[in-house]
Amino acid sequence: MYAIEFEAPIKNGVIVIPEKFSNLKESSNAKVIVLIDKAEETHKPLFDEFLSMTENVESVKSFNREQLHER
């Protein structure tokens, strides 16, 4: 496995591979890591979705440090 790096816009969920890497378009498999400049704007909807999956827990038992170490 080897790595390449390029910048590309994301449009409708699609990243277009630059022409200078045209040989990659026929590759069988690739591992993709996406780094976004505007992380705050990108992750807000994902965080909101995560919060929507939480449930209220009515019977939460609190304990202090000593009680934790007794277990």
N, C-alpha and C positions, 0 to 999 in steps of 0.2 A: 504494500500500500504506500502511496506517496501523496503529497499534499500540493495543492495549488491555491492561489488566492486571487480573488477579483471582486470588484464592486459591481453591483447590478441592482436596478430597481425591481421591486416586487409589485406586480400588477395582477390583480385578481388571483392572488395566491400562487403565481407562477414566477419563477426566477429564470431569466433568459441567460444561457451560457454564452459568453462572448465568442465571436467567430474564431479568435486565435486559439480557442480550445475546442474547435469543432470535432476533433477526434474523440472527445469525451461523449459526444451525443450518442454514440453507438456502443458505449461501454455497458457491460452487463449489470454492474452494481456500483453504487457510490455511497459514501457516508457523508452527510451534509450537516454542517454546523453553521447556523445563521447568527450573526452578530448584528444587532440593530442599534443605530445611533440614538434614536429617540425611545429609549427603554420605558420611560414613564408612560408615554402615550400608548405604547404597544401592550404593556402588561396590565393596564387598568381593566380592560374587559375580561381578561383571563382571571384576574383576582376577583372581580365581581362574580364571575361564574363559580369560582371556588367557594366564595361566601354563600352562594345560593345553595350549595350542597351540604351545608352544615345543619346540624339538628340541635335543638335545645335539649340539654340534659338536666333534668330536675333534681336528681339525687347525687350531686357531686359532693364527695366528702373531702373536706379540707383537713390537712394535717401539717404539723410543723416539722422542722428539720430533725428533731430528736425522734419523733414518731416515725419518720421516714426511715431512719437508720435502724430502728427496732425490727423492721420487717425482715 
